[in-house]
């Protein structure tokens, strides 16, 4: 009986060490994010902020052309995916 309690103590101490390491890394991530965020907010996060811009307004390509381009892309992707579902012929 004593060996079981000794084993469980070892397991619980190992588990406590693992949890402590994970918590330490969680705090490091949190602190790193807090340090980096102000720079990201002013630079990287605002890089693509066009408010309510649409593809035709950004690229100066007519709206109907964009509908045709997107439809062609979707049809091509669906055809490629449909062809992969077929079993290989022997």
C-alpha positions, 0 to 999 in steps of 0.5 A, spaced: 500 500 500 505 504 501 508 503 494 502 506 491 501 512 495 509 513 493 507 512 486 501 517 486 506 522 490 511 522 484 505 522 479 502 528 482 509 532 483 510 531 476 503 533 474 504 539 478 511 541 475 508 540 468 502 545 469 507 550 472 511 550 466 505 550 462 502 556 466 509 559 465 509 559 458 502 562 458 504 568 462 510 569 457 505 569 451 501 574 454 506 578 456 509 578 449 503 580 446 502 586 451 509 588 449 508 587 441 500 589 440 501 597 440 506 596 435 502 592 431 495 596 432 499 602 429 502 599 423 500 592 421 493 591 423 491 598 420 495 596 413 489 593 410 483 597 413 479 600 407 473 601 411 467 599 406 471 598 400 469 593 395 473 589 389 471 593 383 472 600 387 479 598 389 481 594 382 477 599 378 475 592 374 467 593 373 463 589 378 460 584 372 467 582 371 468 580 378 462 576 378 464 572 372 471 571 375 469 569 381 464 564 378 469 561 374 474 560 380 468 557 384 466 552 378 474 550 377 475 549 384 468 545 385 470 541 378 477 539 381 474 537 388 469 533 384 474 529 380 478 527 386 472 523 389 472 518 384 476 512 386 482 510 382 481 506 376 485 499 375 
